[in-house]
Amino acid sequence: MSGGRGKIGSYLSKLGVTDLDCDVTDNLQVIRAIKYHKPDVIVHLASKSDVNYCEKRENEQKVIDVNFSSVARVCSEAEKVGCQVVLISSDHVFPGGFWSGKYKENDTRKPLNFYGTTKVAAEGLTAIYDNLKIVRTSFLFDENRLLFDLGEMMMGNPQEFPTFIRRTFMYLPHFSLSLFSYLQRINEMPEILHLSGSDSVSWYEFELDLARAYGCSESLVLPRKKDLQNGFAPRGKNLGLNTSLSMKLGFHKYSYLDGLIDMANS
């Protein structure tokens, strides 16, 4: 895998997936890493995924280098040695309008932010590289990713969360198990597959359930009905993913509630 030190990579490494441990923006490093490890499959995790960071003009070229150019680079070198590549993509490739249902794999992509645009561009490389497949997911969480929210709750500080932004949330260890299963069955997998939580809820509902899981007062979670402007990239309001295809293929149906319970009890 590339990006093995990131959120997903840290869990996959526990399952025995090896990190290429290279700078994916450096062609020579990519060539050397692939020749050294001789992988059958590369999970391309390396990504600039902070949506607000990606939206800033001064970061644009760096985001393109990591989120698009590196995918082409890895696919090209992997193709030479008969290696498949799996790109982890995002529900941000969709517009997420107010009346949208949960998106299916082949629904029309129309991103609202630059992060989503780079992911659409990278997904488009399937037209060039036969060895590339796409796994899309939505918001992945663990205790580290929710550390600020949990800390504020534990200290009794109320926080506001939007009622109008919906996602399909999934616990990172659950996603990693699903992705590991996917990699073992990669030859059976379609070109694009959604691996995400089974429930679409608002950030406000998610944080209420987080408070309940940790025994915090629900009064600390306040509804926010207005969008934030300064410094925030545009986001779709309803970015849930439909996971019916992955369920049909036999992947376990994970609820974010199961994840919150497992996380609180770990």
C-alpha positions in Angstrom: 0.0 0.0 0.0 1.0 3.6 -0.4 0.3 6.1 2.4 0.7 3.3 5.0 1.2 5.8 7.8 -2.2 7.4 7.4 -5.5 6.6 9.0 -6.5 3.6 7.0 -2.9 2.4 6.5 -2.3 2.1 10.3 -5.1 -0.4 10.5 -4.3 -2.3 7.4 -0.7 -2.7 8.6 -2.1 -4.6 11.6 -3.7 -7.0 9.2 -0.4 -7.7 7.5 -0.6 -5.3 4.5 2.9 -4.0 3.7 3.7 -0.3 3.2 5.6 0.6 0.0 7.1 3.4 2.2 7.9 5.8 -0.7 7.1 9.3 -1.8 4.4 8.7 -4.4 5.2 12.1 -6.1 8.8 10.8 -6.8 8.8 8.5 -9.8 12.2 6.9 -8.9 11.0 6.1 -5.4 7.9 4.5 -6.7 9.8 2.4 -9.2 12.3 1.2 -6.6 9.5 0.4 -4.1 7.5 -1.7 -6.5 10.6 -3.6 -7.7 11.6 -4.2 -4.1 8.3 -5.4 -2.7 6.9 -7.1 -5.9 3.3 -6.6 -4.9 0.3 -8.3 -6.5 -2.0 -5.5 -5.5 -1.3 -1.9 -4.4 -3.9 -0.1 -2.3 -3.3 3.6 -3.1 -4.1 5.4 0.2 -1.8 8.4 -0.3 -4.0 11.4 -0.5 -4.5 15.0 0.5 -8.0 14.6 2.1 -8.5 17.7 4.2 -11.2 19.3 2.1 -10.5 22.8 3.4 -6.7 22.5 2.8 -7.4 21.3 -0.8 -9.6 24.3 -1.5 -6.8 26.8 -0.9 -5.2 28.1 -4.1 -1.7 27.9 -2.7 -2.1 24.2 -2.1 -3.6 23.4 -5.5 -0.5 22.0 -7.3 0.5 19.8 -4.3 -3.0 18.4 -4.1 -2.9 17.6 -7.9 0.5 15.9 -7.5 -0.7 13.6 -4.7 -4.4 13.0 -5.5 -4.1 12.7 -9.3 -0.5 12.5 -10.7 0.7 10.0 -8.2 -2.2 7.7 -9.1 -1.2 7.7 -12.8 2.4 7.2 -11.7 1.6 4.2 -9.5 -0.7 2.6 -12.1 1.8 3.0 -14.9 4.7 1.3 -12.9 2.4 -1.3 -11.5 1.1 -2.2 -14.9 4.7 -3.0 -16.0 4.9 -5.8 -13.4 1.3 -7.1 -13.7 0.2 -5.5 -10.5 -3.4 -4.3 -9.8 -4.1 -0.9 -8.1 -7.0 0.0 -5.8 -7.7 3.7 -5.4 -9.5 4.8 -2.3 -12.0 7.5 -3.4 -14.7 9.6 -1.7 -18.4 10.5 -1.7 -17.1 14.0 -2.4 -17.2 13.1 -6.1 -21.0 13.7 -5.9 -22.9 17.0 -5.6 -24.9 15.9 -2.5 -28.0 18.0 -3.2 -30.8 18.3 -0.7 -33.0 15.9 -2.5 -30.4 13.3 -3.3 -30.7 9.8 -2.1 -27.7 7.6 -1.2 -25.5 7.5 -4.3 -24.9 4.3 -6.2 -21.6 3.5 -8.0 -22.6 4.7 -11.4 -24.5 7.8 -10.4 -23.4 11.1 -12.1 -20.3 12.6 -10.5 -20.3 16.4 -10.0 -18.0 17.5 -7.2 -18.5 20.8 -5.4 -15.0 21.2 -4.1 -11.4 20.9 -5.4 -10.8 17.7 -3.4 -13.7 16.0 -5.1 -12.5 17.3 -8.5 -9.1 15.6 -8.0 -10.8 12.4 -7.0 -13.0 12.4 -10.1 -9.9 13.0 -12.2 -8.1 10.1 -10.6 -11.1 7.8 -11.0 -11.1 8.7 -14.7 -7.7 6.9 -15.0 -9.7 3.7 -15.2 -10.2 4.6 -18.9 -6.4 4.4 -19.4 -5.2 1.7 -17.0 -6.9 -1.7 -16.9 -5.2 -2.5 -13.7 -7.1 0.2 -11.7 -10.2 -0.3 -9.5 -12.0 2.2 -7.3 -13.3 1.8 -3.7 -15.4 4.8 -2.5 -16.1 5.5 1.1 -17.6 8.3 3.2 -16.6 9.6 6.6 -14.3 7.2 8.4 -13.9 7.6 12.2 -12.0 6.4 15.1 -11.2 7.9 18.5 -8.2 9.8 17.2 -10.3 11.5 14.5 -13.0 12.4 17.0 -10.6 13.4 19.7 -11.5 17.1 19.7 -15.2 16.5 19.9 -14.8 13.9 22.6 -12.5 16.2 24.6 -14.9 19.1 24.5 -17.8 16.8 25.6 -15.7 15.4 28.5 -15.0 18.9 29.7 -18.7 19.9 29.4 -18.3 22.3 26.6 -21.3 22.5 24.2 -20.5 22.2 20.5 -22.7 22.9 17.4 -23.0 20.4 14.6 -24.9 20.8 11.3 -28.3 19.2 10.9 -28.2 19.6 7.1 -25.1 17.7 6.2 -25.7 14.0 5.9 -23.0 11.3 5.5 -22.6 7.5 5.8 -20.2 7.1 8.7 -18.1 4.0 9.2 -15.7 3.0 12.0 -12.2 2.8 10.6 -11.4 -0.8 11.9 -14.7 -2.0 10.3 -13.7 -0.3 7.0 -10.2 -1.8 7.2 -11.7 -5.3 7.6 -14.0 -4.8 4.6 -11.2 -3.5 2.5 -8.9 -6.4 3.5 -11.7 -8.8 2.4 -12.0 -6.8 -0.8 -8.3 -7.2 -1.5 -8.5 -11.0 -1.0 -11.3 -11.1 -3.6 -10.1 -8.4 -6.0 -10.5 -10.5 -9.1 -14.2 -10.8 -8.4 -14.7 -7.1 -7.7 -16.4 -4.6 -10.1 -14.5 -1.5 -11.4 -16.1 0.7 -8.7 -17.5 -0.4 -5.3 -18.9 1.5 -2.3 -17.6 0.3 1.1 -19.3 2.5 3.7 -21.6 2.5 6.7 -25.2 1.3 6.1 -26.9 4.4 7.7 -27.1 7.9 6.4 -27.5 10.4 9.2 -26.7 14.1 9.8 -23.6 15.3 11.7 -25.9 16.4 14.5 -27.4 12.9 14.8 -24.0 11.3 14.7 -22.6 13.5 17.4 -25.7 12.8 19.6 -25.0 9.1 19.3 -21.3 9.7 20.1 -22.3 11.5 23.3 -24.6 8.7 24.3 -21.9 6.0 23.6 -19.5 7.8 26.0 -22.1 8.7 28.6 -22.0 12.4 28.0 -25.0 14.7 28.2 -26.9 15.2 25.0 -27.3 18.8 26.0 -23.7 19.3 24.9 -24.6 18.6 21.3 -26.3 21.6 19.7 -28.0 21.7 16.3 -26.6 24.1 13.7 -28.9 25.1 10.9 -26.6 27.6 9.0 -23.6 26.9 6.8 -20.2 28.2 7.7 -18.4 30.4 5.1 -15.0 31.8 5.8 -12.2 29.2 5.3 -14.6 26.3 4.6 -14.8 24.5 1.2 -18.2 23.9 -0.3 -19.7 20.5 0.6 -22.6 18.5 -0.6 -25.5 18.4 1.9 -26.4 14.7 1.4 -23.3 12.7 0.6 -24.4 9.2 1.7 -23.3 6.2 -0.3 -25.5 3.3 -1.3 -23.9 0.0 -0.3 -26.4 -2.4 -1.8 -23.9 -3.7 -4.3 -21.3 -4.5 -1.6 -24.0 -6.2 0.5 -24.9 -8.3 -2.6 -21.3 -9.3 -3.0 -21.3 -10.6 0.6 -19.6 -7.8 2.5 -20.7 -7.4 6.1 -23.3 -4.7 6.8 -21.7 -2.3 9.3 -23.7 0.4 11.1 -21.9 3.5 12.5 -23.7 2.7 15.8 -21.9 -0.6 16.0 -18.7 1.3 15.4 -19.4 3.9 18.2 -20.1 1.1 20.7 -17.0 -0.8 19.7 -14.9 2.4 19.9 -16.3 3.3 23.4 -15.7 -0.2 24.7 -12.2 -0.6 23.3 
